[in-house]
Amino acid sequence: MFRALALLVVSMLVLPLVGCGSSPGTYDLVVQLEDSLKTSSGFAPVEVDVIGVQSPKTVTAVPVDSHFGEAEAVRQSKKFKTMTLGGNASNSMSIKVDDKVWSDSWGNPRFLVVMARTPFQDKDEARRLVFSLNKQRWSTLSGKPITVRIFKDRIIADPEPGAVKEEGPEGF
């Protein structure tokens, strides 16, 4: 009897903290250059790093130029997925939901951080995007990918993440 009562009390305390749909999800992700990055000879080359993290604080504490200035081996040890878009490459690339980076490298992340090295912009806020992977925020996707659009002056997620009933730590 005491054990059943203890279990009931613990479940009453833990369940509100878990919340329905408050866990992170994995999604198909498309990263694409927008026409504002097009030059007379085609798309300017843009290097993009994507990383899934539990907390974005450590990644956002580093200026974008410093991040891209690190040796390739150091950047790869941080488990970034690097893409080169434009130039002689495609102007869009994907990370599929079944890509091993979601589970093996990022370990079911709560946030995605996207950083771009573009020839047109030097402000960090225009070259970095952080967004929550909270399932409630992406409930309208219906199997469609999250598209990260890189413009000359900003990076956006399309569609925009939705609101949640109760926002968790760091905007999760």
N, C-alpha and C positions, 0 to 999 in steps of 0.2 A: 504494500500500500504506500509506504513512504517513498519507495523507488518510483512508483508511477506518478506520485505528486511532484517529486523532484524533476522528473522528465517533463511534466506539464509546465512547471515554472520556467525551466530552462528554455523550452520551445517558445514560450510566450515572450521571453526576453530576446531571443535570437532572431525569430522570424521577422519582426519589424525592421531589424537591421539589414536583413538580406534584401527584402523588397522584391516585388514581382517585376521581372524583366530588367533588374538593375545590374545584371552581369554583362561583361563585355561580349561582343559578337565579333565574328570574322566575316569579312565581306570581300567581294571582288573589288579591286581598286584599279582605276584607270588614271594615269597621269598624262596630261596632254598640254602641249603648248598652244596658246591662242594666237590669233592673227597679229596682235600687237607686237609679237616677237619676230614677225616676218621682216626680212630685209629684201632688197632688190635681187639678191642672189639666193633667196630661200630663207628657211628658218635659221636664226642664229643658234649655234650650239649651246645647249644648256645642260649642266650637270645637276642631277637631282639625287638626293639621298632621302630615303624613307626609313623610319625606324619605329617599331612598336615598343612602348615603354609602359611601366606601371605608373610612373610619375614623370611628368615632363620637365621637372625642375632642373635636373642635371644637364639635360640636353639644351634647354633654352638658356642656361647660364653662360654658354659659350657663344661668342659672336660668330655669325655665319662665316665670315672670312677666316677666322681662326679655325673653325671646323674644317673647311675645305683646304686650309693650309697644312693640315696634319698629313703625315705620310699615309699612303694607301693602306699599308698593313695596320696602322693604328685605327684608321676609320673602319676597316673591315672587322677588326677585333671588337668593335662596338656594335657589330651586327646590323649595320646599315645595309639596306638594299639599294645599290647604286644603279642609276639609269643615266644614259647619255641620250638626250633628245635633240632633234634638229641637226643642223650641219649635214653630214652625210647619212645620219640615222633617221629613223622614223620620228614623227612629231608627237607620237603617243606610245606608251607602253603600259602593260598591265601586270598586276600581281593578283593571281587567281586565289580564290578562297581555299583551294586545296594545296597551294604552294607551301612547302615545308617551312618557309621562313616564319609563318604564323605560329607554328607550334615549336619547331626545333630551335629557332633563333630568338624569337620574341616571347615565347612562353605565355600565350593568351594575354596579350597586352590590353591595357585599359585606354591607352591613348595612342594616336599616330602623330608623329612629327615629320613634316615634309620640309626640306630645305633645298633651295635652288641657287646655283651660282649662275647668274645671268650677266651678260655684258652691259645691261642697261640700268642696273639698279645697285645701290650700295647700302641701302637702309635695311637693317635686319628684319623689321616688321613687314617689309614688302617681300622678303625672300624666305620667310618661315611661316608655316601654318601648323597649328596644334589643334587637334580635335579629339573629342571623346568617342570611344567605341561602344558606349552604353547602348544596349539594344533598344531602349525606349526612344533614343534620339534618332534611330534609323528605322523605325517601324514602318515607314511609308515606302521603303525601297522596293518591296515585293520582288525580290530576286534581281533587281537592277544593280549595277555597280555604283560605288561612290566614285565620282569623277573629280579629280583634283585638277583645276584649271590654272595654268601659270600664265599670267599676263605680264606686261612690261612693268607694271607698278604694284602688283599684288598677287597673292595666291588665294584661291577660294576652293571650298568644297561644294560640290553640286550633286544633289540638292543640299541646302544648308541643313546642318543637324537640327532636329526638332527639340522642343523643350521637354523637360522631365518634370514629374510631379514634385519630387524633392531632389534638389541637386546635391550630389555627394561631394566629397573632398576634391579640391582642385578642379571643380566643374565637371566631374564625372557624371 
